Amino acid sequence: MRTFFLILVNVFIFSFACLAQTAVQSQGALVKLGLSRAVEIAIQNNLNVKSSEVNFSNAQLALQQAKNNQLPGMNATLGQASSYGRSLNPFTNTYDPRNIDYNNVGLNANVTIFNGGQLKNTIAQNEFSLKASAEDLQAIKENISLQVVLAYLNILNAEDQLSIAKTQTEITKLQIDKTQKMVSAGSLALTSLLDLKAQLANEESNVVSFQSTLDINKLSLIQLLNDTQITQVQLERIQVPVPNATSNSGFVSEVYQKALEIQPLIKSADYRVLGAAKSILVAKSSLLPSLSFGGSWSANQSNALTTSYFDQLNNTQNKVVSLNLNIPIFSRLANKTRISQANLQKVNAEIEASKARLTLRQNIEQAFVNQQNSAKKYEASTVQVAALEESFRASESKFNAGAIDFVNYSLQKTNLDKAKLTMVQNKYDFVFRSKILDYYQGKSLTF
């Protein structure tokens, strides 16, 4: 009765999960995706990418404004005033017992000739900031690509494991058919048949579990895609490399040197160091004299005279040309403080660049060890599966002949099932670890 109850429970769970899965799948259209297209969609819709693109645009504007600051500045003024009671006549400089209206217009222009290199160094500083922002954007895109590759491989892994689990249930069903005939013929006890049916129920429960894992992995990819039009995906199968452990002592150093040249996070850190160096020069420019050239024109009009408006403007014109030299003498040590702060910012940028290099080195070393371990695990599991397959075939023959009991037969089959699932897991783990090393070398993340 206990075995029969277990069968009913597992069959119920399996049926309910299948119905739930069918209901979920019916909610939207199925979208077929390849890895390259999935990466493209994820990058296009990712909010972190969009935010980084905004930062990049802001850096572009800051650079353009730094260049625009080299241009002359010009402004116009226009004023209107009225005086009531005894008012000063602007033309006779005496008081008149009447209301007088005033009107003045003017133009002012100024251009910087020299300011200690502040304009030039500010432009250079913003150029490095723009380059750093571009590398930050690229780093985010590559990180999203890695996440999509992992999600994609997780789905393929789950599909393969689900396929193995389903195959094992089919094998058990065939064994049940054989056992049923042997029980009917009286060559096997009924308990053997009931034990097999209990095992089938357990295996079908495992199928439900693997199907759930597959659904979760697909959901993870859909969330990465961030496209409301995509609610279900069917992935194109890809040819993944066969895991193979390599022993190359210089491999890590080669990958690290290559990564130093191409990794966006390293480039971004280095650009910020260069930008910080320019900020020191900008701060030092405040210690130097600045020279500017200016010019102005002004005129005024009032109802104190009866001549026409434009005649008054023409008669009251004032034109000024100026050359201005500003020499800093004492700024309450503010300039010295700014220079010290700029130097500290450069030191901090250099520390961040060193940290980025150290992290990169450690990540590459870890990635290489993980890749090698996953390859060795795959090779070991391959040998294990081959051995267990031979052992299971022998056990199956003995079980059919009644030479061994169900416990021994079930143990052999369970060990074989676990070994096959582990082998698949190790294969995809190796593939992803290899893609991480490809990423550090600037190779394509797609297959």
C-alpha positions as CSV (number, residue, x, y, z in Angstrom):
1,M,0.0,0.0,0.0
2,R,2.9,2.3,0.8
3,T,4.4,1.8,-2.7
4,F,1.0,2.2,-4.3
5,F,0.4,5.5,-2.4
6,L,3.9,6.8,-3.5
7,I,3.0,6.0,-7.1
8,L,-0.2,8.0,-6.9
9,V,1.4,11.0,-5.3
10,N,4.2,11.2,-7.9
11,V,1.8,10.8,-10.8
12,F,-0.4,13.6,-9.4
13,I,2.6,15.9,-9.0
14,F,3.7,15.1,-12.5
15,S,0.3,15.7,-14.1
16,F,-0.3,19.0,-12.2
17,A,3.1,20.3,-13.2
18,C,2.5,19.5,-16.9
19,L,-0.9,21.2,-16.8
20,A,0.7,24.3,-15.2
21,Q,3.4,24.3,-17.8
22,T,0.9,24.1,-20.6
23,A,-1.0,27.1,-19.1
24,V,2.1,29.2,-18.9
25,Q,3.1,28.4,-22.4
26,S,-0.3,29.4,-23.7
27,Q,0.1,32.9,-22.5
28,G,2.3,34.2,-25.3
29,A,3.8,33.4,-28.7
30,L,6.9,31.3,-28.9
31,V,10.0,33.2,-30.1
32,K,12.9,31.3,-31.6
33,L,16.3,32.9,-30.7
34,G,19.9,32.3,-31.6
35,L,22.7,33.3,-29.1
36,S,23.8,36.4,-31.2
37,R,20.3,37.7,-31.4
38,A,19.7,37.2,-27.7
39,V,22.8,39.2,-26.9
40,E,21.7,41.9,-29.2
41,I,18.2,42.2,-27.7
42,A,19.5,42.2,-24.1
43,I,22.0,45.0,-24.8
44,Q,19.4,47.0,-26.6
45,N,16.9,46.8,-23.8
46,N,19.1,46.8,-20.7
47,L,18.5,49.7,-18.4
48,N,22.1,49.8,-17.1
49,V,23.3,50.2,-20.7
50,K,20.8,53.0,-21.3
51,S,22.0,54.8,-18.1
52,S,25.6,54.5,-19.2
53,E,24.7,55.9,-22.6
54,V,23.2,58.9,-20.9
55,N,26.5,59.3,-19.0
56,F,28.4,59.1,-22.2
57,S,26.2,61.8,-23.8
58,N,26.8,64.0,-20.8
59,A,30.5,63.6,-21.2
60,Q,30.2,64.5,-24.9
61,L,28.4,67.7,-23.9
62,A,30.9,68.6,-21.3
63,L,33.8,68.2,-23.8
64,Q,31.9,70.3,-26.4
65,Q,31.3,73.0,-23.8
66,A,35.0,73.0,-22.8
67,K,35.8,73.7,-26.5
68,N,33.2,76.3,-26.7
69,N,34.7,78.2,-23.8
70,Q,37.5,79.3,-26.1
71,L,35.1,81.4,-28.2
72,P,34.4,85.1,-27.4
73,G,31.6,86.0,-25.2
74,M,29.1,88.7,-26.1
75,N,26.0,90.1,-24.5
76,A,23.6,93.0,-25.1
77,T,22.0,95.3,-22.6
78,L,18.8,97.4,-22.8
79,G,17.5,99.5,-20.0
80,Q,14.5,101.8,-19.5
81,A,13.9,104.1,-16.5
82,S,11.5,106.9,-15.6
83,S,12.2,109.7,-13.1
84,Y,9.3,111.7,-11.5
85,G,9.3,115.1,-9.9
86,R,12.5,117.1,-10.0
87,S,14.7,114.9,-12.3
88,L,18.3,115.2,-13.4
89,N,18.6,116.1,-17.0
90,P,21.3,113.8,-18.4
91,F,22.3,116.2,-21.1
92,T,22.5,119.5,-19.1
93,N,23.3,117.9,-15.8
94,T,20.7,120.2,-14.1
95,Y,17.4,119.4,-12.4
96,D,14.2,119.9,-14.4
97,P,10.8,120.1,-12.7
98,R,9.3,117.4,-14.9
99,N,9.2,113.7,-15.5
100,I,12.1,112.4,-17.5
101,D,12.4,109.0,-19.3
102,Y,15.8,107.3,-19.8
103,N,16.7,104.6,-22.3
104,N,20.2,103.0,-22.8
105,V,21.5,100.3,-25.0
106,G,24.9,98.5,-25.1
107,L,27.0,95.7,-26.4
108,N,29.9,94.0,-24.6
109,A,32.3,91.4,-25.9
110,N,35.3,89.6,-24.3
111,V,37.7,86.9,-25.3
112,T,40.4,85.1,-23.2
113,I,43.9,85.4,-24.7
114,F,45.8,83.5,-22.0
115,N,44.7,82.0,-18.7
116,G,47.6,79.7,-17.8
117,G,46.5,76.9,-20.0
118,Q,43.3,76.3,-18.2
119,L,41.1,76.2,-21.3
120,K,43.5,73.8,-23.1
121,N,43.9,71.5,-20.1
122,T,40.2,71.5,-19.3
123,I,39.5,70.3,-22.9
124,A,42.1,67.5,-22.5
125,Q,40.6,66.5,-19.1
126,N,37.1,66.2,-20.6
127,E,38.5,64.2,-23.6
128,F,39.9,61.6,-21.2
129,S,36.6,61.7,-19.3
130,L,34.7,61.0,-22.5
131,K,37.0,58.1,-23.4
132,A,36.6,56.6,-19.9
133,S,32.8,56.9,-20.2
134,A,32.9,55.1,-23.6
135,E,34.9,52.2,-22.0
136,D,32.5,52.1,-19.1
137,L,29.6,51.7,-21.6
138,Q,31.5,48.9,-23.4
139,A,32.2,47.1,-20.2
140,I,28.5,47.1,-19.3
141,K,27.6,45.7,-22.7
142,E,30.2,43.0,-22.4
143,N,29.0,42.1,-18.9
144,I,25.4,41.8,-20.2
145,S,26.7,39.6,-23.0
146,L,28.3,37.2,-20.5
147,Q,25.1,37.1,-18.5
148,V,23.2,36.1,-21.7
149,V,25.7,33.5,-22.6
150,L,25.5,31.9,-19.2
151,A,21.6,32.0,-19.3
152,Y,21.7,30.5,-22.8
153,L,24.0,27.7,-21.7
154,N,21.9,27.1,-18.6
155,I,18.9,26.5,-20.8
156,L,20.7,24.1,-23.0
157,N,22.1,22.3,-20.0
158,A,18.6,22.0,-18.5
159,E,17.2,20.8,-21.8
160,D,19.9,18.1,-22.0
161,Q,19.3,17.0,-18.4
162,L,15.5,16.9,-19.0
163,S,16.1,14.8,-22.1
164,I,18.3,12.4,-20.1
165,A,15.6,12.2,-17.4
166,K,12.9,11.4,-19.9
167,T,15.0,8.8,-21.6
168,Q,15.5,7.1,-18.2
169,T,11.7,7.0,-17.7
170,E,11.3,5.3,-21.1
171,I,13.9,2.7,-20.2
172,T,12.1,2.0,-16.9
173,K,8.8,1.8,-18.8
174,L,10.3,-0.8,-21.1
175,Q,11.6,-2.7,-18.1
176,I,8.1,-2.6,-16.5
177,D,6.7,-4.2,-19.7
178,K,9.3,-7.0,-19.5
179,T,8.7,-7.5,-15.8
180,Q,4.9,-7.5,-16.3
181,K,5.3,-10.4,-18.7
182,M,7.6,-12.2,-16.4
183,V,5.3,-11.7,-13.4
184,S,2.4,-13.0,-15.5
185,A,4.4,-16.0,-16.5
186,G,5.2,-16.6,-12.8
187,S,9.0,-16.2,-13.2
188,L,9.2,-13.1,-11.0
189,A,7.4,-11.9,-7.9
190,L,4.8,-9.1,-8.0
191,T,6.9,-7.0,-5.7
192,S,9.5,-6.6,-8.5
193,L,6.8,-5.0,-10.7
194,L,5.6,-2.8,-7.9
195,D,9.1,-1.7,-7.1
196,L,9.7,-0.7,-10.8
197,K,6.5,1.2,-10.9
198,A,7.5,3.1,-7.8
199,Q,10.8,3.8,-9.4
200,L,9.1,5.1,-12.5
201,A,7.0,7.5,-10.4
202,N,10.1,8.8,-8.8
203,E,11.8,9.3,-12.2
204,E,8.7,11.1,-13.5
205,S,8.9,13.3,-10.4
206,N,12.5,14.1,-11.4
207,V,11.3,15.0,-14.9
208,V,9.0,17.5,-13.3
209,S,11.9,18.9,-11.3
210,F,14.1,19.2,-14.4
211,Q,11.2,20.8,-16.3
212,S,10.9,23.4,-13.5
213,T,14.6,24.1,-13.7
214,L,14.3,24.6,-17.4
215,D,11.4,27.0,-17.0
216,I,13.3,29.0,-14.4
217,N,16.3,29.2,-16.7
218,K,14.2,30.4,-19.6
219,L,12.6,33.0,-17.3
220,S,16.1,34.3,-16.4
221,L,16.9,34.7,-20.0
222,I,13.6,36.4,-20.8
223,Q,14.2,38.9,-17.9
224,L,17.6,39.6,-19.3
225,L,16.1,40.3,-22.7
226,N,13.7,42.8,-21.1
227,D,11.3,42.7,-24.1
228,T,7.6,42.7,-23.3
229,Q,6.9,41.1,-26.6
230,I,9.0,38.0,-25.7
231,T,7.3,35.8,-23.1
232,Q,8.5,32.4,-24.4
233,V,11.7,31.3,-26.1
234,Q,13.0,28.4,-28.0
235,L,16.7,28.4,-28.4
236,E,18.8,27.3,-31.4
237,R,21.0,24.5,-30.4
238,I,24.7,25.3,-30.8
239,Q,27.8,23.2,-31.2
240,V,29.8,23.5,-28.0
241,P,33.4,22.4,-27.7
242,V,34.3,19.1,-26.1
243,P,36.0,19.8,-22.8
244,N,39.7,19.3,-22.9
245,A,42.2,20.0,-20.0
246,T,45.4,21.8,-21.2
247,S,48.5,22.3,-19.1
248,N,50.1,25.5,-20.3
249,S,52.0,27.3,-17.5
250,G,52.3,30.5,-19.4
251,F,48.7,30.6,-20.5
252,V,47.5,32.8,-17.6
253,S,50.2,35.4,-18.2
254,E,49.5,35.5,-21.9
255,V,45.8,36.1,-21.3
256,Y,46.5,38.7,-18.6
257,Q,48.8,40.7,-20.9
258,K,46.2,40.5,-23.7
259,A,43.5,41.6,-21.3
260,L,45.5,44.6,-20.2
261,E,45.5,45.9,-23.7
262,I,41.8,45.4,-24.5
263,Q,39.7,45.2,-21.3
264,P,37.5,48.3,-21.1
265,L,37.6,48.6,-17.3
266,I,41.4,48.8,-17.5
267,K,41.3,51.4,-20.2
268,S,38.7,53.4,-18.3
269,A,40.8,53.4,-15.2
270,D,43.9,54.5,-17.2
271,Y,41.9,57.3,-18.9
272,R,40.8,58.6,-15.5
273,V,44.4,58.7,-14.3
274,L,45.3,60.8,-17.4
275,G,42.3,63.0,-16.7
276,A,43.4,63.5,-13.1
277,A,46.8,64.6,-14.3
278,K,45.2,67.3,-16.4
279,S,43.1,68.4,-13.5
280,I,46.3,69.2,-11.6
281,L,47.4,71.5,-14.5
282,V,44.0,73.1,-14.5
283,A,44.4,73.8,-10.7
284,K,47.9,75.2,-11.2
285,S,46.7,77.6,-13.9
286,S,45.0,79.6,-11.2
287,L,48.5,80.7,-10.0
288,L,49.3,82.3,-13.3
289,P,48.2,85.7,-14.7
290,S,45.4,85.8,-17.2
291,L,45.0,88.1,-20.2
292,S,41.8,89.0,-21.9
293,F,40.7,91.4,-24.6
294,G,37.4,93.3,-24.4
295,G,35.3,95.8,-26.2
296,S,32.0,97.6,-25.5
297,W,29.6,100.1,-27.1
298,S,26.9,102.0,-25.4
299,A,24.4,104.9,-26.1
300,N,21.4,106.4,-24.4
301,Q,18.3,108.4,-25.2
302,S,16.0,110.6,-23.1
303,N,12.9,112.7,-23.6
304,A,14.9,115.6,-22.1
305,L,15.9,116.4,-25.7
306,T,13.6,116.9,-28.6
307,T,15.8,115.4,-31.2
308,S,14.9,112.0,-32.6
309,Y,15.6,108.7,-30.9
310,F,18.3,107.5,-33.3
311,D,20.0,110.9,-33.4
312,Q,20.4,110.8,-29.7
313,L,21.8,107.3,-29.9
314,N,24.3,108.5,-32.5
315,N,25.3,111.5,-30.5
316,T,25.8,109.6,-27.2
317,Q,27.8,106.7,-28.5
318,N,30.6,105.4,-26.2
319,K,33.1,102.9,-27.6
320,V,35.7,101.2,-25.4
321,V,38.5,98.8,-26.2
322,S,40.3,97.1,-23.3
323,L,43.2,94.8,-22.7
324,N,42.9,93.3,-19.2
325,L,45.6,91.6,-17.2
326,N,44.7,89.8,-14.0
327,I,47.6,88.9,-11.7
328,P,46.7,86.7,-8.7
329,I,48.5,87.8,-5.6
330,F,46.8,86.2,-2.6
331,S,43.8,83.9,-2.7
332,R,43.7,82.9,1.0
333,L,45.6,79.7,0.0
334,A,42.6,78.5,-2.0
335,N,44.7,77.9,-5.1
336,K,47.2,75.8,-3.1
337,T,44.3,73.8,-1.6
338,R,42.9,73.1,-5.1
339,I,46.2,71.9,-6.3
340,S,46.7,69.6,-3.3
341,Q,43.2,68.2,-3.8
342,A,43.9,67.6,-7.5
343,N,47.1,65.7,-6.6
344,L,45.1,63.5,-4.2
345,Q,42.5,62.7,-6.9
346,K,45.3,61.6,-9.2
347,V,46.8,59.4,-6.5
348,N,43.3,57.9,-5.9
349,A,42.8,57.3,-9.6
350,E,46.2,55.5,-9.8
351,I,45.2,53.3,-6.8
352,E,41.9,52.4,-8.6
353,A,43.8,51.5,-11.7
354,S,46.1,49.3,-9.7
355,K,43.1,47.6,-8.0
356,A,41.5,47.0,-11.5
357,R,44.7,45.3,-12.7
358,L,44.9,43.2,-9.5
359,T,41.3,42.2,-9.8
360,L,41.7,41.3,-13.5
361,R,44.7,39.1,-12.7
362,Q,42.9,37.3,-9.9
363,N,39.8,36.8,-12.1
364,I,41.8,35.3,-14.9
365,E,43.7,33.0,-12.6
366,Q,40.4,31.8,-11.1
367,A,38.8,31.4,-14.5
368,F,41.7,29.3,-15.7
369,V,41.6,27.0,-12.6
370,N,37.8,26.7,-12.9
371,Q,38.1,25.8,-16.6
372,Q,40.7,23.2,-16.0
373,N,38.8,21.7,-13.1
374,S,35.6,21.5,-15.1
375,A,37.4,19.8,-18.0
376,K,38.9,17.2,-15.6
377,K,35.6,16.6,-14.0
378,Y,34.0,16.1,-17.5
379,E,36.8,13.7,-18.5
380,A,36.3,11.7,-15.2
381,S,32.5,11.6,-15.6
382,T,32.9,10.4,-19.2
383,V,34.9,7.5,-18.0
384,Q,32.5,6.9,-15.2
385,V,29.5,6.9,-17.5
386,A,31.1,4.4,-19.9
387,A,31.9,2.1,-17.0
388,L,28.5,2.4,-15.4
389,E,26.8,1.7,-18.8
390,E,28.6,-1.6,-19.0
391,S,27.8,-2.4,-15.4
392,F,24.1,-1.5,-15.9
393,R,23.8,-3.6,-19.0
394,A,25.1,-6.6,-17.1
395,S,22.8,-5.9,-14.1
396,E,19.8,-5.5,-16.4
397,S,20.5,-8.9,-17.9
398,K,20.9,-10.5,-14.5
399,F,17.7,-8.8,-13.2
400,N,15.7,-10.1,-16.1
401,A,17.1,-13.5,-15.4
402,G,16.3,-13.2,-11.8
403,A,19.9,-13.5,-10.7
404,I,19.9,-10.2,-8.7
405,D,17.2,-8.5,-6.8
406,F,15.6,-5.1,-7.5
407,V,17.7,-3.2,-5.0
408,N,21.0,-4.0,-6.8
409,Y,19.4,-3.3,-10.2
410,S,17.9,0.0,-9.0
411,L,21.3,1.1,-7.5
412,Q,23.1,0.5,-10.8
413,K,20.5,2.4,-12.8
414,T,20.4,5.3,-10.3
415,N,24.2,5.6,-10.3
416,L,24.2,5.7,-14.1
417,D,21.5,8.3,-14.2
418,K,23.4,10.6,-11.8
419,A,26.6,10.1,-13.7
420,K,25.0,11.2,-17.0
421,L,23.5,14.2,-15.5
422,T,26.8,15.2,-13.9
423,M,28.6,14.7,-17.2
424,V,26.2,17.1,-18.9
425,Q,26.6,19.7,-16.1
426,N,30.4,19.5,-16.3
427,K,30.3,19.9,-20.0
428,Y,28.3,23.2,-19.9
429,D,30.3,24.4,-16.9
430,F,33.5,24.0,-19.0
431,V,32.0,25.8,-21.9
432,F,31.0,28.8,-19.9
433,R,34.4,28.9,-18.1
434,S,36.1,28.8,-21.5
435,K,33.9,31.7,-22.7
436,I,35.1,33.8,-19.7
437,L,38.6,33.3,-20.8
438,D,37.6,34.2,-24.4
439,Y,36.1,37.4,-23.0
440,Y,39.4,38.4,-21.4
441,Q,41.2,37.8,-24.7
442,G,38.7,39.8,-26.7
443,K,37.3,36.8,-28.6
444,S,33.7,36.5,-29.6
445,L,31.3,35.3,-26.9
446,T,29.0,33.6,-29.4
447,F,29.6,30.3,-31.1
